Amino acid sequence: MFRPENPFAPRDPVFEEAWQAQVLAIADSMVRAGRFSANDWAETLGAELARAEASGKPDTTGTYYEAALASLETLTTASTAITPLDLATRKADWTRAYQRTPHGQPVDLARARSSDTPDR
């Protein structure tokens, strides 16, 4: 929806799901905390979007989200003590925990390491 009070506000949602916007909120928080600059964010996101376009990915909110997430991960591992292995391990833990969580229940990372909880 166009907002006359802010002519720069997008007319349509940037993401399909509200949770996808969290990647931008985290990036903004990291810029404000001085972990990386706004220019670094813009350059990294621009490069990810160019890579997506060059590989033939469609111009969708999903593609934008994937590029924003990849950019955030790249800058996080470059500017913090978090390593790519740390990220991969946490993603695997979340995937296992999600798969072992009964429908409608909150995901609990303890389920990622629990061998007595069956996969759904």
N, C-alpha and C positions, 0 to 999 in steps of 0.2 A: 504494500500500500504506500503510495506517495505521501510524504509528510511535508506540507508546505513550510513548516517551521525549520526544516533541515533539508535544503535542496540536494544535499549530497547523500542523503539516506537512500539505500537501495529500494527500488519499487517492489521487488520480490525478495523472499528470504534467500540468503546466501547458501544455506544448507537445507537439506530435506528434513533433518532431525535436529532438535534443539541441542542434543548432546554433542553433535558434531562441531558446534560453535566453541566448545571447550578448548579445542586446539588453538584457536585464535586468542582466547582468554589467557591460556597458559603462555603463549608466545608474548603477549602484551606484558604479562607479569614478569617474564624473564628479561624483557627489554627494560622495564622499569627498575628491576633489581640490578641492572648493569651486567647481566650474564652475557648478552650480546647486544649489538646496536640495532636500531630500526633499519639502518641501511643493510646490515648483514642479513636481517630477516627478509627484506624486500629482494635482495639479490639471490638468496638461496631459494625463496619461493618462486621467483621468476625463472630461475634455472630449472626447478622441478616442473613447473608448468610447461616450459619449452620442451623438456624431455618427454613429457606426456604427449604433447602435440606431435612431436617428431615420431613418436612410436605409434601414432594413430589412435590414441585414446580419444573418446568423445568429449566435447566441451560440456560437461555436466557438473552438477554440484558434487557428485561422488568423486569425480576426477579431481576437482578442486580440493576436496577434503583429503584425499590420498596424498596430493602434492603438499598440502599444508602440514600433514602429519609427518611425511618424510622430511620436510624442511626442519620441523621442530626436533625430530630425532637427530638429524645431522648436526644442528647447532648445539643441541644438548650434549652430545658426545664430544663435540669440539670445545665446549666452554665449561664443562663441569667434570667432576671425577667419575661420572657415569660412563661406562664403556659400552660399546656395541654388544659385547657379551652379556653385560648386565641387562640391557634392553631385551635381548633375545630370551634370556632366562625368565625375566618377568612376564614377557608375552606368553611364553610356554606355560608358566604357572597359571596365568589368567585363563588361558584356553582350557587347561585341564580342570581348573576350578569351575569354570562355566559349564563344561561338559558333565561334571559330576553334581551340579546343583539342580535339585528338582525344580520343575517349572513353577514360576511364581515366587520363588524364594530368592532372597538376596545372595549374590555371589560372595563366597567366603574363601579367601586365599588359602586357608587351612585345608580346604578340600583338594587343593592342587597336590598336596603331599600325602594325603590320606589314601592308603591302599584298601581300606575297608569300605569306602564309599564307591558303589558301582557307577560306571559311566552310564549316562542316560541313553 
